[in-house]
Amino acid sequence: MYNLVDNAIKYNRENGNIDIRTEDGKLTVTDTGIGIPQESIPRIFERFYRIDKSRSRAKGGTGLGLSIVRHIAEHHCAKIDVESTPGVGTSITVSFQKTEQQKV
């Protein structure tokens, strides 16, 4: 959750908004920031991948944050969905699945 919120803060516009919601086994972090181009969305969870290398470096990004999020989500059998529009914002949802042990 820290990495998702940290990115929402770093890549938001001045006076932008961040919305954090939890419901029905889902965590959603939405911002009104710079957004992610559609062609970059499949790669944002790769280690060391940064969309805008100059902007990310200026904000201290290494390209590891979302890779870490993906690995933690996979460890907890969760699925990640990303919706983003450049100039409008990004919404990342982590959906946790109930395991057989949790259903009992």
Secondary structure, DSSP 8 states (H G I E B T S, - for coil): -HHHHHHHHHTS-TT--EEEEEETTEEEEEE-SS---GGGGGGTTSTT--SSHHHHHHTT--S-HHHHHHHHHHHTTEEEEEEEETTTEEEEEEEE---HHHH-
